[in-house]
Amino acid sequence: MHDRILPHKAAIEKHLKERFETLFDSGFDLLFYDVTSTYFEGEAERNPQARRGHSRDHRPDCKQVCIGLVVNGQGLPIAYEVFDGNRNDVRTLEDMVEAMEEKYGRARRIWVFDRGVVSPENLEYLRGRQGRYVVGTPKGMLKRFEQALLEKGWTEVQRGVEVKRCPGPDGDEVFVLCRSRERGKKEEAMHERFEARIEKALGRLSRRLDKAKKRPDRVQVERQIGRILERNSRSAGLFDIRVTEVERDGKKGHLKVTWKKRRAWSDWASLSEGCYLLRTNLVDWKAEDLWRTYIQLTQAEAAFRTTKSDLNLRPIWHQLEDRVQTHILFSFLAYAMWKTLELWMEKSGLGNSPRPLLEEISRLKTNDVILATSAGREIRIRCVTRPDGPLQALLQRLGLKLPERLGEPRREDPRAKM
């Protein structure tokens, strides 16, 4: 079955798009794109795409492949591509855009993706194809809008979240400053935690140097400091650390570590905690509409969580490249069915969590009823159990009617089995 279904991937994606239009009146002008990875159990030596790279599954010891997924505004999966495991997210966008255009034609779609896919080249590529975009930006770009962060003019888009529109320098782009109170609290706590860790580690290093009887290696000490800052990078910029030679007991060459905190870094951290910046060429949109559009990117992120946890996308046990590709295709189809059921439930007023419904449906069973005949043969009928009251109500709300039996009765001769 694996070998037969894979050649039909493009046709399956096109069919799903058409069915989504029919079932949910879905639009496809607004597309959300994200990239994840899934790892292999085994060496995967016969799959050239299996490489070691940045692992979202925290399994850097395993080879992996990367998967780029496109969903629409309702979170319905439209298309996906599989990339080498060491492929950088930035280098996947052109392939995905061209794949979409090959399937559905070129159109002025709006692409939404996070800062991991953003690069000046990618944005220029989209503009060159008359594409529109709403994207996240690298954290460092926020510094350019320090004055705007201090000024008034914010609009609350939901409780605890404010936005502010800032024109781009050339007039062909707009930037949107976003500030979240809850996100700010989390980042503040994170900075404090890493700050304490750095101070504690530097204190231990300083005490070891004070007690050292042998002359320490300066290069080794500086490497230790580098590792401390790397492990706690969120607050590394706060510290100005010096390694100096001192004289002790009349002997030169001993080392001392001293540090102080940069006030400017601390002030900027306090101002920017909970803030992020969006970038778009939709210059006629309001800031609140741009934010609401971007925040829907969580639909793609939720798709990856569901496929990995509920639908067993990871780990991959197959070793052949075609089998791996088909495993991912089956996971894509399973998520399409999951999302279809979720939207179906919403329309029926049953909430939006398929998991409890699937647990209820799993209670349905089939039983074989065997009837003996005067001719010595048996008639085997596969019957479906009747659902109980609550499950029957769910099925009625969904517009589903269960058959009383599956297939046609089978006539069997028990003597032939002996």
N, C-alpha and C positions, 0 to 999 in steps of 0.2 A: 504493500500500500504506500509506503514512503516513496518508493521509486516512481510510482504512477502519479502522485498528486503534485509533486514539486513543479513540473513543467507548466502547471496551470495557475501558478501564483498570480500573475498579472490579471488573468481572467477572473480569478476569485476576488481580487481587490476591486475590480471594476463592478462585479456583481454586487458586492457588499455596498458600494457607494450607491448604486441604483436602488437597492432594497432600503437603505437608510432614507433615501429621498421619499420613497413610497410610504414607509411605515411612520416616519417621524417628521416629514417635510423638512429634512435637514438641509442646511446651506453649507457651501464649501468654499466661500470666499475668504473666510477667516480660518487660518490653520495654525496649529500649535505644534512646535517641533522640539523634541528633547532626545537626549542620547543616554543610554545606560550600557552596562556590561553584564555578562553572565559567564561564569567560570566552568571549567571542565574538571571532572574527576578522571585522572589518568593523564598520560603524556600527550594525547591527541597528535601524535607524530604524523598521521596521515591527513591532517587538515591544515592546509597552508595559512588559513585565516587565524588559527589559534596562536596567539602571541601573548606575551606578558606586557601589561600596561597598567594604567591607573585603574584600580579595582574599586568599584562602588560597593562591592560585596565584602570588602576588607579581607580579600584573599589574594594578596600579591604573590603568594607562593604558587598560584595556579595559573595556567594559561587561560585565555578568555577570548571571546569575540565581543564586539560592540554592536549595539542595535540602535538605529535611529528610527523613531516612531512619529508619525503625523496623525493628529486627531483633530476633529473639527470643534466648533464651539460647544457642542453638546457632549464632547468627550468620546465620540464614536471614532473608532480606529479606521483610518482611510488607507494608509500605506506604511510600509516599513522597508528598511534596507539593512543588510548585515555587513559590517565592516571588520577589517583586521583588528585584533585585540589591542594593538599598540597605536591605533589611529587616533589622532587628536580630534576632539569634538569640532574644532574650528574647520578642519579639513573635510568634514562630512556634508556641509550644507549644500555645496554646489551639486554634488551627486544626487541629493534628495530633491532639490528643486527641479533638476533636469528629469529625474524619474517621474515626478508629478506631472511635468509638462508633457512628457512622452505619453503618459496614460490619459490625461484629461485635457491636454491642450494648454497653450499659454494664456494666462488671464492675469488681471491686476489683483492678485490675491494679497491678503494681508498676512504676513508671517510674524509669528510671535515666538521668541526664544530667549533663553537666559544668557547671562554674560559669558558662560562657558563656550558658546558658539559665536560670540560677537568678535569681529575683527574689522579693521577699516576696509580690508579687501572684500570681506563678505557683504558689508553694507554697500560698498561701491558696486559689487556684482548685482545685488538686488535692484539698486537704482538704475543700473544699465539695462535691466530687463523690465523697466517700468513697474517693479515690485514695490510694495509698501511694507512697512515693518513697525513693530513696537517691541523693543528689546531692553533687556537689562544692560547695565554698564559695569565695567570694572570699578572696584571700590575706590581706586586712586583718582578717578575722574570727578568724584564728589568734591574734592578739594577746590576745584575751580569755582564752585558755587557756595563758598564759605560765607560771603556777604549775604547772599539770598537766604541762607539758613538763619541768619540773625534777624532778618527783616520780617515785617508782617505780611499779610496777604495770603495766608493759608486757608484752604477750604477743607472742611471735615467731610470725608466720603463715607465713613462709618465710625462707630464709636472707637475712639482711640487711634484713628488713622487720619492723617491730614496730607494734602497734596498742594503743590504750587507749580504753576506753569512758568517756564523760563525760556525765552526765545533763543534760538541758536545764533551763532555769530554771523552766518551767511543768509539767514532767513529761509533756508530750505529744510530746516529741521527744528524740532521743538524738544526741549528737555523738561521732564517732570520730576520735581523733587517730591519724595514721599517720606513721611515720618510716622512711625508706629510706636505707640507708647509701650506695648507689651514687648515688642522686639527690642526696644531700647533698654528695658529692664534686664532682658536676657543677656544682651551684649555687655551691659555694665557689670553684671555678675560674673560673666566670663572673663572680662578684663581684670577684675579684682582677683579671681582665682589664679589666673596665670601670673599676675604680678606677684602674688604671695609665693607661688612656686619658684619663680626666678630668684626672689630675694632669699628664700630658704636654701636653694641650691648654691647660690653665690656665697652665702654665709658658710656653708659646709666646706666649699672649696677654699675660702679664705682661711678657715681654721686649720685645714690640712697643710696649707702653705706655711702658716705660722709655726707649725710643729715639725715641719720637714727638716731632717738632719742633713740630707743631701741637697745639693744645688738642683732645683727643678728645671726641667726642660721648658723653655718659654713657648715653643711651638706647641708642645703637648697641652700646656695650660690654656693657650688660646683656642685650641681645638675643643677642649672641654667646655669652654665658655660658648663656643659656637653651637655645640650640641644642646646646651641648656636653652639657648635662645631659639634654636630650631624646634625643640619639643614644645615650646611655649610661645610660638611666633605671634599670637594675638596681642601680646603685651611686650614683645621684644623691643619695639621702637621707643618704649618709655625709658629705657636704661642707657646711660652713657657709662661704659665700663672701661677702666684703664688697668693695664698690667705694667707695673713699674719695678725697677730693680732697687733693692734697699740693702743696706749694710746691717748685718746682725752678728753679734759677738765678734766684732772686728773683721768679719769676712764679708766680702762683696759678692754680688751675684744672686742673692736671694730675691724671690719675687713676692710682690704684694698686689692683691686685687682690691680695687676700690671702685665704687660706683655712685652715681647720683641720678636723680630722675629728671627727665626733661619736662619742664613746665609747659612748654608749647605743645608737646605731644599729648600731655594729659588734658589740656584745655580743648584741643581738637577732638580727642576721643569723647569727652563729655558732650561736646556740641553735636557730633555726628552719630552718636550711638542711636540705633533704631532708624537711621536714615538710609535711603538708597535712591538711585537715580535711574530714570527711564529715558529712552531716546527713541524718537520716531520722526518719520517724514510725513505724518498725517497732521499737517500744520493747522488744519481747520477744525480739529477735534478739541473738545474741552478736556482739561486735565483730569477731571473725575472719570470721564468716559475712557480715557487712555489707561488709567489705573485699573478700572474694572475689566478692561480687555486683557491687560497683562496678567492680572491675578488669576485669570482662567487657565493660565499655564499649568496650574496645579492639576488640571484634568490629565495631562500627559504624565505628570509625576505619579498620580494615583494609578494610572494604567500600569506603570512599571511595578508599583508595589503589589497590585493585584495579581499580575502575571507571575511574579516571583513567589509570593507567599501562598496565594489560593490556588493558582493554576500550575504550579510546579515547573516554571521555566528554568529554574536553577536547582541543582547543578546539571550540567549536560554530561550524560554518560556515553553518548555516541562518539565514535572515533572517525567515521567516514564523513567527508565534507557534505555530501548530499543528505545524509541522515541528519546531520546537525541542522542544515538549512530547513529540512522538513519538520524537525522538532520545533524550531522557532515558528514556522508557519502554523503548526497545530496550536501553539500557544497563542498566536495572533488570532486565530479563528475562535479559540476558546474565549478570549477576552471580548471579541465581537459579540459572541452569544451572551456573555456575562453582562455587557453594557446594554445589549438589546433587552434583556430581562429586566435590568434596572429601570430603563426608561418605560418599559411596559408596565412595571409595577407603579411607577410615579403616575402614569396616566390613569391607572385603576384605583388610585388612592391607597396603595399598600406600602407606602414608604419608598425608600430607595436603597435597600440593603438586600441583595439577592441571597446572601448566605443563609439567613434563617429560613427563607422560602425553600431553598435547595435541601436543607436539612429536613423540612417537612415532606417534600416530595420524595426524598430517599426512603420514606416509610412505605411507599407504594411497592407492592410485590406482585410477582406473577406465580401462579400455581398451575401445574399440569394436572388436568382431570383425565383419568384413564377409564374408558368404558369398555367392558368386555362384550363381544358379540357371540351369537350362537355358532358362528363359523369358526370360532377359536381365535379370531383376530382381536386386536385392541384398537380403539379409536382414542387418540391422544389430542386433547384440546387445551391450549394454553390460555388460561383466563387471567384477567387483571383483577386484583382485589379491589373492593369498593372502598373509597376513602372515607374516613370518619367525618363527623360534622364540621369541625374547623377547617380541615383540609379541603373538603368539598366546597366550602364557602370561598376559600382562596381561589380554587380553580374556576369557580363561577365568576368571580370578580375579574379574573384574567381572561375570561371568555374561552376557557379550555374545556373540552368534553372528552373524557377518557373512553377508549373503546372497551367493550366487555371482554374481548379476547384479541389475541394477536395471531395473525396468519390464519390459514385454513386448517381444519382438522386433519390430522395425519393418521393413516391406517397402517398398523404395524402388525407383523406376525411374530409373537414372542418366541415361537419355536425356531425362527431363523437366527436368533441371537445365541442359541445353545450350541 
